[in-house]
Amino acid sequence: MCKVEKTQELELNEKTLKNWPSSERPREKLLTLGSASLSDAELLAIFLRTGVKGCNVVDLSRKLLLNFGSLANVFRANQKEFCQHHGLGSAKYVQLQACLEMSKRYLAEQLIQQGSALTSSKATRDYLISELRNETREVFAVLFLDNQHQILKFERLFFGTLNSATVYPRVVVERALTYHAGAVILAHNHPSGIAEASIADKHITKKLEQVLQLIDVNVLDHMIVAGNQCYSFAENGEILSR
């Protein structure tokens, strides 16, 4: 099919979508009811903007979600996995990565603005989820804070397999001294999707609390990210050095 015919086909698909009631069209629905009112398919449709031959953008989004399994899997896909699906390409992949990075930077800025409320801020949880939920292997990271709990640095320190990561307390201490940190928030992900603390997680948390206390650095929390869920040691009364 020539370029003109393809363009005409896309325009026909979009005209069909425009015939929908305004309350059912994703863009109008977002403007009227807010983004939280949209389904995953509707949000993806706004991102994609146009459909493909014989399929409007909403139906295309539904098919893509069915193929990928979830919206999270769309975000997690590498370029090759993303572009092999009909209706997606390198340009869309670049756009998606830019959107994800902007979200991370926005959440990071929100953290900085939270100041002393950081230790219990929803922004902290959201930021850590955005950073770690798409990791396919276990990653152990640390938020280094000053004595007023302002962010100094977020750093991924240890990388493991899908099931475990080797954490060296000496390295955490060295990085805390490098940043002149007064407190830290520990974080790691569970690629399994289970937001629970294992015996090993509890052991390393206590070990890090002990060694960091020796240099007067408090462990404010240890958060475990599993998909869009987050387990907090502090909220469950398992942090001793606060």
N, C-alpha and C positions, 0 to 999 in steps of 0.2 A: 504493500500500500504506500502511495506517495505521501509526502509530508502534508500536502493540502488536505488529502482525504483523512489523514490521522487527526489533523487539527479540527476538521469538521466533526469527526466522530466524538472527540473530547467535548466540543462545544455542545453537541446534542446530549451527551451524558449530563453535562452541567445544567442544561436547560431543564432536563427531567428533574434534577435535584431542586431547581428553583421553583418547580411546580408543587413541591411539598409545602404543607402548612408552615408558616414561619416559626411556629413553636417547635417544629421537628427538625429544622435546618440548624446544623451545628453552630454556625457563626451567630445567627440571630438568637439562638437559644442561650449562647454564652453572654451576649450583650444584655439579654433580658433577665436571665436567672443566675448568671455567674458561672465561672469555670467549673465549680464543684458539682454543678448539676449535669455535666456531660459524662457520658460513658467513655470507656477507654477508646472505643471505635470512633466516637465523635471527636475526641481530642486528636486522635491520630489523623482523622480526615481533615481537620483544620491545618495540621502540619503539612500533609501531602498536597492539599489545595485542589488537585485535579485527579480524575479517575483515569481509566484506560479503556480501550475499545470494548464496548458492550458492558461496561461496569462503572457505575458512578463512584465517586470518591468514598462515600460511606460504605458501600458494599465492598469496595476494594479494601478498606481498612478492616472490615470484619473478616475478610478472607486472610489478610495478612496476620491478624491476631490469632486466627485459628491455626495457621501454618507455623507461626513462631511459638504459640502456646500461651503467651502473655505479653503485656506491654513491657514488662521488665526484660523479657528476652529480646524484644526489639532493640531496647537500649543497650543490651549486653552484647549484641552481635558484632562481630568484627566486619571489616569492609567486604570481604569475600562472601560471608554468610548473608549480609544485608543485601548486597547487590544482586544476588542470584534469584531474588524474588521478583516476579513480574510487577512492574509499576515502581520499582525502586532502582536507584542508580547511584553513581558516585556523588552527584550533586546533592541528592537527598541525604546521603550518608554524611557529607561535610556539614550540611545544615543541622542535622541531628546532633553531631558531635559539638558544634558550636553552641547549640541550645543547652546541652548538658553541661558544658563548661561554664556558660553564663549562670546557670542555676547554682553550680558549686561556688562560684565567686560571689554571687548574691548572698548565699547562706553564710559564707565566710565573713562578708562585710557585716551581716546581721550579728554575727558572734562578737565582732569587735565592738559594736555599738552597745552590746549588752552589759559590758563592764562587770561590776561585782556580782551581778545576777547570773553570771555564766554557769555556775555550778548546778543550777536547777533550771536552766533555760531550755525551752523546747527547741530553740534555734541550735543549741549544741547537739541535741539528738538528731535533728533534721540534717545538720551538716555532716555528722559522722555517717549517717545512713547514706547520704548522697555520695560520700567518698568511698565507702566500703561495700555497699550492697551488690555491686556488679563484679566484684573480684571473684574469679573462678578458683583461686587457691586461697588458703588462709593467710591473712596479712595482719601483723601486729603493729599498731601505730600509737603515737603519743602526742597529745596536745600539751605543749609546754607553756606554762603561765607564769607571770610575775607575782609578786606578793599581793597585788591588788586583783589578781585573777584575770588580768588582761592577757590576751593571746600573744605569745612570743613566736611560736612556730608549731605547725602540724607536720609531723614527719613519720613516714612509713619506715620502720626499722628492721622488721624481720619478715621473711617470706617462707611459707612452708608448702606442704602438699594440701590436698583437699581436706585432710583430716587433722593436721597438726602443724604447728610452727614452733621452731626452737627459739626461745627467748633468753637472751643473756643479760642478766641484771647489770653487769659491769658496763655494758654498752649504754644502757638507759641512764645510768649514773653519769657516764662521761658526757652524754648529750645534754643532760640537765645542767651540768657544770658549764658546758660550753655556752648555753643560752642564759646562764645565771637565773635559772628558774626557781621559783618559790613554791610551785605546786605543779601537779600534772594530772591529766585525765588520760587513763589508759583506754585503748580501744582495739578490738579485733573483730573479725567477721567469722561467721559460721556458714560456709558455702552450702552446707546441708539444709539450711533454712530453719534450723531449730534454735530458737532464741532462749537457750538455757545455759547455765554455767556448769561445766563439767568439773570433775574433781581436779583435773589438771589445771583448769582455769582458776579455780580457787587457790590452788597451791602457788601458782606463779604470782597471783595477786598479793598474797600474804608475803611472799619472798620479796617482791618489789617494794612493798610497804616498809618492810624491815630495813632494806639496804638504803632506801631513799630517806628514811628518817635519820640515818647516820649523817646525812649532809643537809638536814633541816628542809627537806622537800616533802610536802604533803601529797599523798595520793587522794584526790578528791572523789574520784569515781573510776570504775572500770566498766565500759559499755561494750556489750556484745551485739553486733549487728547481724541480723539474719533476715535478708530480704528487706521488707519495709518495717520489720519489728526490731526492737532494741531492748536488751536486758540490762538493767542498771544494778550494779553491786551496791551502790549507795542507797538506792530506793528499797533494796531488800535487806538493808542493815548489815551488809557484809564488808563494809569499809571501816577500818579501825582508826586511821590516822587523820581524820577530818578535824 
